[in-house]
Amino acid sequence: MNTDWTAHFLTGIDLPASDVPALCAAAAPLEADADWQPLVARFMAREYRGISEILDAAARLGARHGIHRFTTHLLFYAAAAEPLLAEYRAHRVDEAIFWDTMRDLKYKYFECLAVKRIPGTFVPEWHAGFFHMDRFALGRLQYEYAPFHADAFSRGGLTLHRGDRVLNCHIPSSGPLTEASRLDSYRRAHDFYKNDFPGGVTPIVCSSWLLYPPHEEFLPPDSNILSFLHDFTILSSGVDEKFSNAWRVFGAAAARDPQNWPRDTRLRRAFADRILSGGTVGHGYGVIFFDGEKILR
């Protein structure tokens, strides 16, 4: 890793230009530390028993130079992105997919600023799958292989059984979750993984707080969350005792009493009213069969 790469990478994932110099300055002592690059190499070679082993070591290196662990972890992944790009090229994966995938660090950067008021990432364990080429951003959504976590499900003459391989999708905080952006992403996923799902149909699952069926009771009818929910056949759902995803809606203000949550958007008003009225929040697990053009209904 070098400062030129750091600046190139952070600019490439669209971090604010005004933030890049300070991050590069923080990276400089890490780059000069004899223990930094060997740790990056260990991570890329998967020479560890658990990701916390690598992340804790990175945090200790950051502390050695007075750098907060959230910032250190962002810079660690920036360093790892240089050899990762070489792997993308070696596997002939479109470089545009590399940059789209790496922008997850940008989304987590803004979440970290909003929730923790510190530049970096506060969920460093999450990023490892991107750097081992297990998870890719394909348009609006992100995908990785997963086993099917429900009993048999059939549609259009196709059947999934528990444990069958499917695509698990994730929803980064990268903007509106519109129908057009979702369909574009499903198409990209269908094309990217087409050799892994013979028969021309791609099974996509999602487990998320966004897929809680009672959202129908309190979100606006034209809500993108409801539209996303309607893409899926919901196979299971449950109530959460605590609204642990409140930070995704309210940012740092989620730590306040719900009476004091901001109400400056329809989504925030809807969730604030839901909680204050004693309503439930929860999660759901759903599936889509996508044939390359449309969801099979």
C-alpha positions as CSV (number, residue, x, y, z in Angstrom):
1,M,0.0,0.0,0.0
2,N,1.2,3.5,-0.6
3,T,-0.3,7.0,-0.3
4,D,-0.9,7.2,-4.0
5,W,-3.0,4.0,-3.9
6,T,-4.8,5.1,-0.8
7,A,-5.8,8.4,-2.4
8,H,-6.7,6.6,-5.7
9,F,-8.9,4.1,-3.9
10,L,-10.7,6.4,-1.5
11,T,-11.4,8.7,-4.5
12,G,-12.5,5.7,-6.5
13,I,-15.2,4.7,-4.0
14,D,-16.5,8.3,-4.0
15,L,-15.6,9.5,-0.5
16,P,-15.8,13.2,-0.3
17,A,-12.7,14.9,-1.8
18,S,-12.4,17.0,1.3
19,D,-12.1,13.9,3.5
20,V,-9.4,12.1,1.5
21,P,-6.3,14.2,2.6
22,A,-6.9,13.6,6.3
23,L,-7.4,9.8,5.7
24,C,-4.2,9.7,3.7
25,A,-2.4,11.4,6.5
26,A,-3.7,8.8,8.9
27,A,-2.6,6.1,6.6
28,A,1.0,7.3,6.3
29,P,2.3,6.0,9.6
30,L,0.5,2.7,9.1
31,E,2.1,2.3,5.7
32,A,5.5,2.9,7.2
33,D,4.9,0.4,10.0
34,A,6.8,-2.9,9.3
35,D,3.9,-4.9,10.6
36,W,1.2,-3.4,8.4
37,Q,1.7,-5.0,5.0
38,P,2.4,-8.5,6.4
39,L,-1.0,-8.3,8.2
40,V,-2.7,-7.3,5.0
41,A,-1.0,-10.3,3.2
42,R,-2.2,-12.7,6.0
43,F,-5.7,-11.4,5.6
44,M,-5.7,-11.8,1.8
45,A,-4.3,-15.3,2.1
46,R,-6.9,-16.2,4.7
47,E,-4.2,-17.1,7.2
48,Y,-6.3,-16.7,10.3
49,R,-8.7,-18.7,12.4
50,G,-11.3,-15.9,12.7
51,I,-11.5,-12.5,11.2
52,S,-11.4,-10.9,14.7
53,E,-7.8,-12.1,14.9
54,I,-6.8,-9.9,12.0
55,L,-9.0,-7.0,12.9
56,D,-7.8,-6.9,16.5
57,A,-4.2,-6.9,15.3
58,A,-5.0,-4.0,12.9
59,A,-6.6,-2.1,15.7
60,R,-3.5,-2.5,17.9
61,L,-1.4,-1.2,15.0
62,G,-3.7,1.8,14.7
63,A,-3.5,2.4,18.5
64,R,0.3,2.4,18.2
65,H,0.0,5.5,16.0
66,G,-2.9,7.1,17.7
67,I,-5.5,6.2,15.1
68,H,-9.1,5.2,16.1
69,R,-9.9,1.6,15.4
70,F,-12.9,2.6,13.1
71,T,-10.5,4.6,10.9
72,T,-7.8,2.0,11.1
73,H,-10.2,-0.7,9.8
74,L,-11.2,1.4,6.9
75,L,-7.6,2.0,6.0
76,F,-6.8,-1.7,6.4
77,Y,-9.4,-2.6,3.9
78,A,-8.2,0.2,1.6
79,A,-4.8,-1.4,1.7
80,A,-6.3,-4.9,1.0
81,A,-8.1,-3.5,-2.0
82,E,-4.9,-3.2,-4.0
83,P,-4.2,-6.9,-4.1
84,L,-7.9,-7.6,-4.4
85,L,-8.0,-5.6,-7.6
86,A,-5.2,-7.9,-9.0
87,E,-7.4,-10.9,-8.1
88,Y,-10.4,-9.4,-9.9
89,R,-8.2,-9.0,-13.0
90,A,-6.7,-12.5,-12.7
91,H,-10.3,-13.9,-12.5
92,R,-11.4,-11.7,-15.4
93,V,-14.2,-10.1,-13.3
94,D,-15.3,-6.7,-14.7
95,E,-13.4,-3.9,-12.9
96,A,-16.6,-2.0,-12.7
97,I,-17.9,-4.7,-10.4
98,F,-14.8,-4.2,-8.2
99,W,-15.5,-0.5,-7.7
100,D,-19.2,-1.1,-7.2
101,T,-18.4,-3.7,-4.6
102,M,-15.8,-1.6,-2.8
103,R,-18.3,1.2,-2.5
104,D,-19.7,-0.7,0.4
105,L,-16.9,0.9,2.4
106,K,-18.3,4.3,1.4
107,Y,-21.7,3.4,2.6
108,K,-20.3,2.1,5.9
109,Y,-18.1,5.2,6.2
110,F,-21.2,7.5,6.1
111,E,-23.0,5.2,8.5
112,C,-20.0,5.5,10.9
113,L,-20.0,9.2,10.7
114,A,-23.8,9.4,11.2
115,V,-23.9,6.9,14.1
116,K,-20.5,7.2,15.8
117,R,-19.3,10.6,14.6
118,I,-16.0,9.1,13.6
119,P,-14.6,8.4,10.1
120,G,-14.2,4.7,9.3
121,T,-16.3,1.6,9.7
122,F,-17.8,0.2,12.9
123,V,-18.8,-3.1,11.4
124,P,-15.4,-4.3,10.1
125,E,-16.3,-8.0,10.3
126,W,-18.9,-7.5,7.6
127,H,-16.4,-6.5,4.9
128,A,-14.3,-9.7,4.8
129,G,-16.7,-11.4,2.4
130,F,-16.1,-8.7,-0.2
131,F,-12.4,-9.1,0.0
132,H,-12.4,-12.9,-0.4
133,M,-14.6,-12.6,-3.5
134,D,-17.5,-14.3,-1.7
135,R,-19.8,-11.3,-2.1
136,F,-20.3,-8.9,-5.0
137,A,-22.3,-5.8,-5.6
138,L,-24.3,-6.1,-8.8
139,G,-26.2,-2.9,-9.2
140,R,-28.3,-1.8,-6.2
141,L,-27.9,-5.0,-4.3
142,Q,-25.2,-7.3,-3.1
143,Y,-25.1,-11.1,-3.4
144,E,-23.4,-14.2,-2.0
145,Y,-24.0,-17.9,-2.0
146,A,-26.0,-19.3,0.9
147,P,-28.0,-22.4,1.8
148,F,-31.8,-22.2,1.6
149,H,-33.1,-21.8,5.2
150,A,-36.7,-23.0,4.7
151,D,-38.6,-26.2,3.9
152,A,-39.5,-27.1,0.3
153,F,-40.7,-24.2,-1.8
154,S,-42.0,-24.6,-5.4
155,R,-42.9,-22.2,-8.1
156,G,-43.1,-22.6,-11.9
157,G,-42.2,-26.2,-11.8
158,L,-39.0,-25.6,-9.7
159,T,-38.5,-26.7,-6.2
160,L,-36.0,-25.6,-3.5
161,H,-35.2,-27.8,-0.5
162,R,-33.6,-26.9,2.7
163,G,-29.9,-26.6,2.3
164,D,-30.0,-26.0,-1.5
165,R,-27.7,-23.3,-2.8
166,V,-29.3,-20.0,-3.4
167,L,-28.2,-16.4,-3.7
168,N,-28.6,-14.3,-0.6
169,C,-29.0,-10.6,-1.2
170,H,-28.1,-7.7,1.0
171,I,-29.3,-4.1,0.8
172,P,-26.6,-1.5,1.3
173,S,-27.5,2.1,2.4
174,S,-26.8,3.5,-1.0
175,G,-30.0,5.4,-1.8
176,P,-33.6,4.7,-2.8
177,L,-34.6,1.0,-3.2
178,T,-36.7,1.6,-6.3
179,E,-38.3,-1.1,-8.4
180,A,-36.3,-0.2,-11.4
181,S,-33.0,-0.5,-9.5
182,R,-34.0,-3.8,-8.0
183,L,-35.0,-5.4,-11.3
184,D,-31.8,-4.2,-12.8
185,S,-29.9,-5.8,-10.0
186,Y,-31.8,-9.1,-10.2
187,R,-30.9,-9.1,-13.9
188,R,-27.3,-8.5,-13.3
189,A,-27.2,-11.3,-10.6
190,H,-28.9,-13.7,-13.0
191,D,-26.3,-13.0,-15.6
192,F,-23.3,-13.0,-13.3
193,Y,-24.3,-16.4,-11.7
194,K,-26.0,-18.0,-14.7
195,N,-23.5,-20.9,-14.8
196,D,-24.3,-21.8,-11.2
197,F,-28.1,-22.2,-11.6
198,P,-29.0,-24.4,-14.6
199,G,-32.5,-24.1,-15.9
200,G,-32.5,-20.4,-16.5
201,V,-34.0,-19.4,-13.1
202,T,-32.0,-17.8,-10.3
203,P,-33.2,-18.3,-6.7
204,I,-32.7,-15.2,-4.6
205,V,-33.4,-15.0,-0.9
206,C,-33.2,-12.2,1.6
207,S,-33.4,-12.1,5.4
208,S,-34.0,-8.5,6.6
209,W,-35.8,-6.2,8.8
210,L,-37.2,-4.7,5.6
211,L,-39.2,-7.9,4.9
212,Y,-41.4,-7.7,8.1
213,P,-44.9,-8.3,6.8
214,P,-46.7,-5.9,9.2
215,H,-44.9,-3.1,7.5
216,E,-48.1,-3.1,5.5
217,E,-49.9,-1.7,8.5
218,F,-48.0,1.5,8.9
219,L,-45.7,2.4,5.9
220,P,-47.1,4.5,3.1
221,P,-48.6,2.5,0.3
222,D,-46.0,3.8,-2.2
223,S,-43.1,3.0,0.1
224,N,-40.0,1.5,-1.6
225,I,-39.8,-0.8,1.4
226,L,-43.3,-2.2,0.7
227,S,-42.5,-2.6,-3.0
228,F,-39.3,-4.5,-2.1
229,L,-41.3,-6.7,0.4
230,H,-43.8,-7.5,-2.4
231,D,-41.0,-8.8,-4.6
232,F,-40.6,-11.8,-2.2
233,T,-42.7,-14.7,-1.1
234,I,-42.2,-14.4,2.7
235,L,-41.5,-17.8,4.2
236,S,-41.0,-16.9,7.8
237,S,-41.0,-13.8,10.0
238,G,-40.7,-12.8,13.6
239,V,-41.1,-9.9,16.1
240,D,-38.0,-8.2,17.4
241,E,-38.1,-7.4,21.1
242,K,-36.0,-4.3,20.5
243,F,-35.8,-2.1,17.4
244,S,-32.1,-2.8,16.9
245,N,-32.3,-1.4,13.4
246,A,-33.5,2.0,14.5
247,W,-30.0,3.5,13.7
248,R,-30.7,2.7,10.1
249,V,-33.7,5.0,10.1
250,F,-32.7,7.6,12.7
251,G,-28.9,7.6,12.6
252,A,-27.2,8.7,15.9
253,A,-30.6,10.0,17.1
254,A,-31.7,6.4,17.5
255,A,-30.0,6.5,20.9
256,R,-32.6,9.1,22.1
257,D,-35.9,8.4,23.7
258,P,-38.4,7.6,20.8
259,Q,-40.3,10.7,21.8
260,N,-37.3,12.7,20.6
261,W,-36.6,10.9,17.4
262,P,-36.5,13.2,14.3
263,R,-39.6,13.2,12.2
264,D,-38.3,14.9,9.1
265,T,-39.2,12.2,6.6
266,R,-42.2,9.9,6.0
267,L,-40.2,6.9,7.0
268,R,-39.0,8.4,10.2
269,R,-42.5,9.5,11.1
270,A,-44.0,6.1,10.3
271,F,-41.5,4.3,12.5
272,A,-41.6,6.8,15.3
273,D,-45.4,6.5,15.4
274,R,-45.2,2.8,15.3
275,I,-42.9,2.5,18.3
276,L,-44.7,5.2,20.3
277,S,-48.1,3.5,19.8
278,G,-46.7,0.2,21.1
279,G,-46.6,-1.5,17.6
280,T,-44.1,-4.2,16.8
281,V,-41.1,-4.3,14.5
282,G,-39.4,-7.4,13.2
283,H,-37.8,-9.3,10.4
284,G,-38.7,-11.7,7.5
285,Y,-37.1,-14.3,5.3
286,G,-38.3,-14.5,1.7
287,V,-37.5,-15.9,-1.7
288,I,-37.7,-14.9,-5.4
289,F,-37.4,-17.0,-8.5
290,F,-36.0,-14.8,-11.3
291,D,-35.9,-15.9,-14.9
292,G,-33.6,-13.1,-16.2
293,E,-36.4,-10.7,-17.0
294,K,-39.1,-11.0,-14.3
295,I,-40.0,-12.5,-10.9
296,L,-41.9,-15.7,-11.3
297,R,-45.3,-15.1,-9.5
